[in-house]
């Protein structure tokens, strides 16, 4: 399985080069053949590690070691397409398809059709319709002619080739008939073909734009201007003019203009635009805030720490567009099939025209009409759009729910998950522990015990350490100074306090009385730690990290959707069992060190399970990377987020269930689209050959097929939280090769190896 990886450093003779990802907006693509050609051109360039081109997003995602974009833009230009580097912070407002050529074609075609059927097909009528059909063919149809010529110059064939050859065949045959004083001209056919295809492309582009408007919507939700404090006065400036270090005023009801830290004021902010969760977050001096979040009741003064492409919003848009531009393996197979399909259709149409006119059909005109219908109806537009349209719609809806897939291939991995491992702290629980129980050994006071523990924990960022420190603060205790801190992940902390060695960690090796009390606390769901001074146990502390309100619902949804749920934690078995029972989990791995989480994932994988791991801590990063699918909660550490394949922007564990459910539904839609695309071509091509389709109906059917698959993908935009019903059917569990084989596609060796 392909995993999403972070940029790495590549060694070369000239030193070290860092890989980076750059996205280009590409103009002129019309079908999967264009996608395949651009990917080949980019992949041949020096310094390009990987190139992924998306027809639906009209973009190319390139991982490269080059520091300059110009060689890549030039390479795309030499292939016959326009390209420009994408600016993430500016929404794309370009129209999806210019309607001018469609308007001209529709008006002239209407007149041509009326004249053709209202009057006898005399020479005068044919001459007028021929004159009117010429601008339709040469002006309205120019994009197809230009695309076909560009492809031919590079030895390729695309959708433009099929449309150009088909419409030109009807038009040129009609011109020849007119010059030869014949009446079997088909100017109305060539005009209607161009008009219908233009109409289909226009509708398709509008629907595709709806499928991919999540990124634009996110960008448009950001603040447009900000109030900056400069020289003791307030100035209203555009957001683009903000700089790191600026102090901005955010009044109640206003949006935070960019990422920053609160320096004055208290309030709450609504992060639902970013996280998909409606719960507001309280902020005070020192609290971080993100751009586009909505300020609640109080006036805030915020110091800007990130602007432009360095903001959280820009990062989200970047990840979203990266996912929409990347491809799962099944899409790469479909692109290769489409690219190989077009030249074969051209050859078949040529055979129909030549041999049909000589051996089977009644004259050249019949053979020509059937060959034209074949060219038009066999265009693999629907096949090229089937997967990317679904990925774009699915990833866009996921982003609206606060779920970011880091690549299209992640959808394919997520829909196959049958086992999920949930880390306890911060995932199922609040991650904010509080000190509840203090049991001191004989000769040691409770306050003294808490002070010692707080002194030793000052060097740790672990939730237990914060709970102990908060407990000392709540008791207004004087915490002594400590030195020689040594934090051991998963095992505790050591320090020297007042010249004596203090250790706080697992309650192992305690005397019987303290051990019994520790077991009692653990049985009541407390996390228990013990404190030693100079090797002698001086007491135990009980802290509690309560389950998140949605934890049990999450487990019930996962189990109900057929997923096996496990919990992993470093807590003692008694504590872990009590909390797992409260959450509804009956498979628990307790007393697990960080490396043990990886081993637990490997153990399940060795049993043949496809495992997802959900976590948020720095100790979770190895397990996130090892799992078939790593789901990182956005409330966690940067390391955990970077290691995951899916990032959940909020802290609600229900989003993990939504992730798997949405991935399954997206893959189900892909299967439906591919089934429709193959069934369409499998049915329509024979009908065209035997004359059951005219060129006009073939053009209409081709346009309708593309609109159908994109419209079907748009159903994902109404996916709602909690939609966990498993999609059943022939596409639920197949690999890409198995799915295409089920749909009747015979793969050659080269494509079969890719599967």
N, C-alpha and C positions, 0 to 999 in steps of 0.2 A: 504493500500500500504506500502511496506517495504521501509523505508528511510535509507540512508547511514548516519551513525552516527560516531562521532569521538570517540577515546578511552576514557573510563570513569574509574573512580576510584571505586573499589569494596571493600566494607567493609567486614572484616572477623574477626574471633576470634583472629587471630595473628596480626591484624592491618589492614592497608590499602594496597591493591594490585592493581596495575595499569594494565589494559588490554593492550596487544600489539598484533600486527599482525606479523606473521612470515610465510614465503613462503618456501616450500620444493619442490625440484625437486624429482619426484617419478619415479622409473624405474620399468617396468614390467606390466604396465596397458595395457589392450588390448580392453576393451569394457566397456559399462556402468555398467555392473555387478561389475567390479573391482572398479569403482568409488563409487558405493553404499556401497561396503564392507569397503573400506578405510574410507569413511565418518562415517560409523557406529562405526568402531574401534576407530577413533579419538574422536568422540563425547562422547564415554564412559569414556574417560580419565579424571581423576580429574584435574580441572583447565582449561579445554577446554570450552570456551563459544560457539564457533561456528566453524565448519569445512566445507570447500567447496573445492571439488576436481574437477579438470578440466582434462578431457581426452585429449583434443586438446593441451593444454599447458603442459601436463605431470607434473602437479604441484598440491600441496595442500596448500590452504590458510587457516591458522588457527588463530583464535583470542583466546588468552589464557592469563591466569594470571600467568603462570609458567615463571620463569626466565631462566630455562634451557631447551634447545631443545632436549636433549638426551632422555627423557622419550617418547616424541612424535615420534622421529626417531625409537626407539625400538618398539613402538606400531605398526608402519607401517611395520617394519621388521617381527614382529610376524604374521602379516596378510599375509606375503609371498611376500612383495615388498621391493625394496631398496629405500632409501631416504637419502637426504642430504640437509642441509640448503642452500638456494640460496644466492649467492654473487651478489648483484645488480650491482656492478660496473664492473663486468667482463662479457663480452658477452659469450653466450653459443656457443662453437664452436664444440661440439660433433656431429658426423654424425647422421642423423636422423634414420638410420637403416643400420646395417652392411650388406654389399652386399655379404660377403663370402659364407654364407649358400645358398643364392639365386644362386650364380654362380655354386656351386657344384650341387645343385638340378637341375638347368637348363641343365647342361651338361649331367648328367646321365639320366635325363628324356628324353632328345632328343634321346639318344641311345636306351633307352627302347622302346620308341614309334616307332622308325624306325624298330627295330627288331620285334616288335609285328605285324606290318602291312606288313613287307617285307617277313616274313617267316611264314610257317605253325606253328600253335600253338602246336608243339611237346614238349615232355618232356625236351629236351635239351634247346630249346628256353625259356621255362618257367623257367628252372633252372637258366639260365644266367640272365634273366630279374629279377628274384627274388633276385639274389645276388646283382645286381645293384640297385634294389629298396630299399634294406635294409639300406644303408647309407642315402638315401633320407629320409626314414621314421625316422630313429633313430638319424641322425646327423642334416640334414637340418630341420627336423620337431621337433627337440628337444625342442625349445622354447615353442611350443604348448603342447608337452607332459609334460614338467616341469610345465607350467602354469596350466594345467588341474589337475595334481597331487597336486599342492599347493592348488588349489581351493577345491579339494575333501577333503584334510586334514582339511579344515576349514568348511566343510559342505556346500560348495557353488558350483555354476556352472557358467562358463564364456564362452566367445567366444572361448577360448582355449579348453574348454571342448568339444564344438561342433566339432571343427576341429580335435582334437585328436581322439575322438570317431569315427568320420566319416572316417578319413584316416586309423586308426587302424583296423576298421571293414573290409575295403576292403583288407588291407594288410594281416591280420590274416586269413581271409577267403581264400585268395590266397595261403598262406602257407599250410593251411589245405588241399586245393585241390591238391597242389603239392605232399604232403606226402601221400595223398589217391589215387595218380596216376590218378587224374582227369585233365581235360583240361579247366575247367571254372574258370580260375584264372584271377585276375584283378590287377596285379602289376602295369600296366601302369596307371590305375585309381588312385591308392593311390599316385603314384609319381607325376602325373599331378596335383592332388589336392594340395599337399604340395607346388609344384612350383608355381601354380597360386596364391595361398593365399599369399605366400612370395612375389611374384611380386606385388600383390595388396597392401600389407602392405608397401612395399618399396616405391611405387608410392604415396600412401596415406601419408606416413611420409614426403616425399619431398614436397608435396603440402601443408600439414599442416605447415611445416616449413616456407614456403613462406607466409602463412596466418599470422604467428606470428612473422615475422622478424622485425616489427617496433621497438621493444625494442632494439634488437641487432643493428639495423641501427642507432638508437639514440646514443647508447654507442660508436659505432665505429666512429661517427662523432666528438667525443671529441678529444682534443689535446693529443698527446702521450708523449710530453716532454715540458719542459719550461726552460726559461733563468732566473736564480735566481741571485739577487744581494747579495753577501756575502763578507764581509771584503773588500768592495770597488771593487771587481772583479765580472765578470759575469761567471756563471757556468751553463752548460747545464745539466739538471737532468730529470729523468722520472717524469711524473705527479704524480705517486704514492708516490714519495719522498717528495712532497710538504707538508708544515706544515702551520697551521694558523699563520699569522704574517709575513710570508715570503714576500719579495718584489720581484716582477717579472717584467721583461721587455717584452712588447708585441710590436713588430714592425708591420708596415703596412702590411696587408695581412696575418698576423698570427692569430691563434685562441687564445682566452683568455683561459689559461689552467684550471682555476678553478674560483669559485665565489670570488669576491673581490670588493675593492673600489679604484677608480683612485686617486692616490696621486700626479701625475705629468703628464702633457701633455693634449692635447685636440685632439679629433678625433670623429669619428662616428663608431658605431658597428652595424653589421648586425645580427639581432635576428631571421631571417626567419626560421632557423633550429628549434628554440624552439616555436615560435609564429605562424608560417605559414604566417606571414605578411612580405612583402618585404621592407617596409619603414624602413630606418636606424634610429637609435637613437643617438643623439648627446651626447657626454660625455665630462666631464671636471673634474678637481680635486673635489673630494667629491661625484662623481657620482658612483652608484653601477653598476657593470658589472657581467655577469653570464658566467660560463664556457661554452666552445664550441661556443660562439658567435665570429664572425669574425671581427677583427679590420680593420678599413678603412684607412684613409690617414695619421694619425699621430702616433708618438711614444708615448706609454703609460707606466707609471710605476704604477703597481697595487699591493696593499696590499691584500694578500689572507685572506679571512674571512671564507671560507668553503671549505673543501676537502673531497674526498671519498664519503661516504654515506650522508654527510652533504651538498652536493651541490644541486642546483636547478635541474640539469640534473638527478641526482640520484633520486630526489623526483619524477620527471616526470616518470622515468622508473618504480619506485615503484608503483605509482598510475596506470600506464598502465598495469603492470603485475597483480596488484590487481584486476582491472576490468576484465582482461582476465581470471583470475582464479575464479572469483565469478560467480554466476548463477542467472538468472531471474527465477521466479517461474515456467515458462513453461519448463525449462531445468530440474528442480527437478522432475517434473511430468514425463518427458521422461525417466529420469534415473530410476525411480521406476518401470515404465512400462517395461523397458529393463531388469531390474533385475528379475522381475517376469516372463518375457517372456522365458528366457533360460530354467529353469527347466520344464516348460510346453512343450517346444519343445522336450526336451529329453524324456518326458513321451509319447508324440505323436509319436516320432520316434520309441520308444520301442514297442508301440502298432502296428505300421505299420509293424515292423519286425516280431513280434510274430503272431499277428492275420492275417496279410496279408499272411504269409507263410502257415498258416493252412487253411484259408478260401477263400482267394481271388486270390492271385497271383500264377503264375506257378513256384512253387518251392521256396526253401530258397534263392537262389541267386537273384531272382527277387525282393523278399521282402527286401533283404539286400541292393541292389542297390538303391531302392526307399527310404528306411530309411536313407541311407547315403546322398542321394541328399537332402532329407528334412533337415537333420542336417546342411548341408553346406549352403543351400540357405536361411535358416531361421535365420542366425546369425544377431543380431540387431545392427551391427556396424554402419550402416547409421543412425539409430535412435539416437544412442549415440553421434554421431558427428554432427548431424543436427544443433543444437543450438550453442554449443561452437565454432564450426568452424566459424559461422557467427559473433558471438560476438568478436572472436579474430580478424577477418579480419576488422570488423567495427570499433572496438576500436583502432586498429593499424592505420587505415586510418585517424581516427579522431585525433590521436596524431600527425600525420604528418601535419595536418591542424591547430595544436595548440589548440585542444579541448581534454580535459581529462574527460572521464566518470569515476566516482568514484566507479562504480560497474556494473556488468552485468544487475542487476535489474533496473538500471537507464534507459537503453534502452527501457525497457517495459513501464516505466513511461513516458518517453519523447515522445514516438510515440502516446500517447493518449492525449497529450496536445491540447486543443482547444482555450485557452485564454492565452495571454502573457501580463504581466505587466512590463513595462520598467521604471526604475528609470531615472530621467532626468540627473542630474549632474553626469558627468563622464561616463555615459552609452550612452545616445544619444548626449551629448555635450562633448566638449574637456575636461571639468573639470579644465580648466585653465582660470579663470575669469580675466578680466581686468577692471580697473576703467575708465568709460567713461564720467560720468556726475556728477558734484558737484553743488548742489543748496543749498546755505546757507540762513538761516533766517536773518531777519533784525538785524544789529548790530554785525554780525559774518562774518568774512572773509572766503573765500573758503579755503585758506591754513590752517587757524586755525581749520576749520571743519575736514579737512583731517587728521591733526595732532592728534586731539582728538580721532578720530575713529581709527587711526593706533595704538595709545597708548592703547586703550581698547581692540584691537584685538590681541595684542601680545601673549596673552595666549591661542589662538585658532589655530587649524590646518585646519579650514574650508576653502574651496576655496574662499569664499567671504573675509575672513580675510586676506588671502594671497594677494588677489587683492588690498585690501585697503593698506596693507603695501607696496606692490610694487608701488602703486600710489604715496604714500608719498616719497618713494625712488626716483622715476622718477622725482618728483618735487623738489628734494634735500631739503626736509623739515626737520626741527629739531623736532624729536618726543620726547615728554616729558616722563619721567619715570612714571610708573603706578604701583599700588599695589592692593591687594585684588581682584585678578582676579576671576571671576566666569563665567564659560562657560556653557550655557544651550543648549544642543543639540536641534536644530530645532527652537530655540527661540532667540538666539543671545548671547551677552557677556556683562559683567559688569566689571568695574574696578574703582579704585580711582585714578584720575589724578590731580596732584597739589592740593590735598586735597578736590577735588570736585567729586561727583558721576557721572560717565559717563556710559551711556548705549547705545548699538547699537543693533538694531534688527528690527523686523517687523514694517512697517510704519502704525501702527494702532493708532487711536486717535490723528491724526495730525490736526492742524488748517486748515480751508477750503482752503487757498491758497496753502499751502504745499501739502495737500491731492490731490488737482487738478493736481499739477505738478507731484506728484508721480503716479497718474493714467495715465497721459500722457506718462511718461517714461515706465510704465508697458505695455501700449498699443503698444509701439514700441519695445517690446521684451526685455526690460531691467529688471534685477532683482533689486528691490529697497529696500534699508535699510535706516532707520532713526536713527539719533543720538540725544540723550537727555543729558542735563547737569543739574544736580540737579533737575530732573523731568521736565525740560523745553525743548521742541524740538528746536534744533539749526540748523537743516538742513537735507537734504536727499542726498544719494549717489546712483548713478546708475552704476551697473556693468553688463557686458555682458559675457555670456559663449556660444560661438558659437557652432552650431550643427557640429557634425563630418561630414566629406564629404560623408560618406557612410550611414548616419542615414536614409535619405529618402528612399534610395534603400532598406535598411533593412526592413522598414515598408511596402513598396510595395511588397517585397517578402513574408513577413509573411501573409499579407492580401491575396495575390494571392494564397497561399497554404491553405487557409481556416481557418486561425487563427485570432481570434478577438484580436486587439491590444489596450492596454490601456497605458496611461502614468501617473505616480504619481510623485508629486514634492511638496516641501514645499513653492514654489514660490506663489506669489499672482495670482489670477485667470486670470487677464489681461495678465500678463507676460507668464503664462503657456499656455494660449490660443493662444497667438501669436507664441510661439515656436512650439506648437503642430501643428498648421496650417502649419507652414513651413516644418515640418517633415511628414505631411500627416496623422496625428492622430486626430480622432474626439471624442475620449473618454478620458477625462482628469479628474484626481482627484488632485486638487490644494490645497494649504495652509494646507498640511498634515504634522503633526508631525511624528517622527519616529514610534511611536506606531500606528499611523493612517495607515501606510503602511501595517501593519499586519491586521488591521481591513478591509482594502480594499481587501486584498487577501481572508480573511474569508468571506466577503460579496459575492464575486464572487463564492467561493466554495459553499456557502449556496444556490446559484442559480443553483447548479448542474454542474458548469463548472470545468474543470480540468485545473489548473492554473500553469503557469510557471512565476517566478519572476526573472528579470535580474537586477543586481545591483553590485556596487563595493565599497560602503562605509561601515563604521562601523555601521551606522544607518540602513543599509540594512540587517544586519545579522538576526534579528528576522523574517523579511518577507521571506528571503531566506529559513529559516528553516520551516516556516509555509506552504509555497507553495508546491504543488504536485511535482514540480521540481524547484530547486534553481540553477540558472546559475550565477556564479560569474566571473566577468572580472578579469583577472590576474593583471591588473594595479591597482586594489583596495587594500583594507586592508587585512591583514592576517585573521582577524576575519570573514570578508565576504567570503573569499575564503574557509575557513574551514567550514562555514555553508552551502555552496552550494553543490549540487549533481554533478554539472558539472563545471569544471574550464576552462575558456577561457584564454589562456596564453597571448594573446595580448589585445588590447583595441578596436578592430574592432567589432562593434555590428552585422555585417553580420554573424559572427560566431554563434550567437544565432539562426539565421535562418538555418544555416548549421547543427547545433546541432539537431534541430527537424527533418530536412529533412533526415539526415543520420540515425537517430533512426528509422524513418519510413521505410527507405529502408532496414535497417538491419533486422527489424522484418518481412518485406515482404520476405526476403531471408530465414529467419527461417521458415516461413510458407511454402514456396516452398520446402525446404528440408524435413520438416516433412511430407508434402503431398507425396513427392516422397518415403520416407522411408516406410510409411504405405501402399502406393499403391504397392510398390515392394513386401513387405512381403505378403500382401493380395492376390496378383496375383501368386507369385512364389510357395508358400506353397501348394496350391491345385494342381498346375502343377506337383510338385515333387511327390505328393501322387498318382496321376493317371498315373505317368510314362512318362510325357512329358519332363522331365528334366533328363539328366544323371548326375552322380556325377561331371563329368568334367565341364559340362555347368553350374551346380549349383555353383561350386567353382568360375568360371569365373564371373558369375552374382553377387555373393556376393562381390567379390573384386571390380567390376565395380561400385556397388552401393555406396560403401564408397568413392571411388575416385570422384564420381559424386557430392555428396553433398558438399565435400570440395572444389572442383573446382567451383561449383556454388557460394559458399561463397566468393571465390576470386574475383568475380565481384565487390565486395564492395571496393577493393583496387584501383579501377579507378574512384571512386566517385569524382566529381569535385565541386568546390565552385559554388553556384548558382543553383545546381540541385534540384529544389524545386517541381518538378512535383509529385503530390500525387500518390502513388501506390494504385490503386484500385483493388478490388478483395475480396475473401472470408476471407482474413486474416487481414484486415485493422483495425478492431475495437474490435475483440473478446477478452474476457478474456482468460487465459490459458485453463481453463476447457471448455469454449465454443469452442475454437479452436480445441482442441483434440476431442471433441464430434462431431464437424463438419467433422473431418477427419475419423470418424467412430470408435473411441476408446470408449469402455464402461469402465468407471472408477468404481472401487469398492469403498466402503465407505471410506476406509482409504485415498485413493488418492483423492477422491472427496472432502474430508474435506480440504485437502491441497490446492485445487483449490480455 
